[in-house]
Amino acid sequence: MFATYILTVNLITFLLFGLDKRRAHNGRRRIPEKTLFALALAGGAPGALAGMRFFRHKTRHRTFTLGLPAILLVQLLMAYYYYFM
């Protein structure tokens, strides 16, 4: 159940990075950065990082290039603590 949740939130986050890139390219209404960060905080940090790299999107924004790896690191440390401590 938890694995399904993680896979789903990461897939959605990855796809939203691609959608936001397309909207930016076409001059359309964008997906709020708050939404992208909220999904990363909800467990979608790997999908967000993959979306950044694959779509080459948000790669010049320090909040994303530093913030998303920091979120992932904290999540990995929390998972390690939960499973091994």
C-alpha positions as a printed Julia matrix, in Angstrom:
85×3 Matrix{Float64}:
  0.0    0.0     0.0
  2.74   2.47    0.97
  4.83   1.49   -2.04
  1.86   2.15   -4.34
  1.44   5.58   -2.77
  5.12   6.45   -3.22
  5.14   5.27   -6.84
  1.96   7.21   -7.61
  3.06  10.49   -6.01
  6.43  10.27   -7.77
  4.83   9.58  -11.15
  2.4   12.47  -10.7
  5.21  14.81   -9.63
  7.38  13.78  -12.58
  4.53  14.32  -15.03
  3.63  17.71  -13.54
  7.19  18.91  -14.07
  6.79  17.98  -17.73
  3.39  19.64  -17.95
  4.71  22.82  -16.34
  7.62  22.89  -18.78
  5.21  22.56  -21.71
  2.99  25.3   -20.33
  6.01  27.57  -19.83
  7.14  26.95  -23.38
  3.66  27.73  -24.76
  3.1   30.81  -22.58
  0.14  29.25  -20.77
 -0.88  29.3   -17.12
  1.74  27.55  -14.97
  1.59  25.06  -12.13
  2.37  26.92   -8.89
  5.78  26.23   -7.38
  3.98  25.61   -4.07
  2.23  22.65   -5.69
  5.48  21.17   -6.99
  7.13  21.53   -3.59
  4.09  20.13   -1.78
  4.22  17.0    -3.91
  7.95  16.68   -3.21
  7.26  16.97    0.52
  4.51  14.38    0.2
  7.08  11.82   -0.94
  7.59  12.84   -4.54
 11.11  14.27   -4.22
 12.69  11.57   -6.41
 10.06  12.18   -9.1
 10.64  15.93   -8.86
 14.39  15.55   -9.25
 13.92  13.15  -12.16
 11.47  15.6   -13.76
 13.91  18.47  -13.34
 16.63  16.55  -15.11
 14.54  14.82  -17.78
 12.59  17.91  -18.83
 15.42  20.36  -18.03
 12.97  22.39  -16.01
 13.57  24.6   -12.96
 17.28  23.83  -13.16
 18.28  27.48  -12.73
 16.13  28.07   -9.65
 18.18  27.72   -6.47
 15.05  26.93   -4.48
 14.64  23.82   -6.61
 18.28  22.83   -7.17
 19.01  23.05   -3.44
 15.57  22.54   -1.94
 14.56  19.3    -3.64
 17.78  17.42   -2.78
 17.45  18.7     0.8
 13.88  17.39    0.99
 14.99  14.02   -0.37
 17.88  13.83    2.11
 15.57  14.55    5.06
 13.09  11.95    3.82
 15.84   9.34    3.44
 17.15  10.09    6.94
 13.63   9.79    8.34
 13.1    6.47    6.56
 16.45   5.18    7.81
 15.6    6.2    11.37
 12.14   4.63   11.13
 13.34   1.3     9.74
 16.68   0.84   11.5
 16.43   2.58   14.86
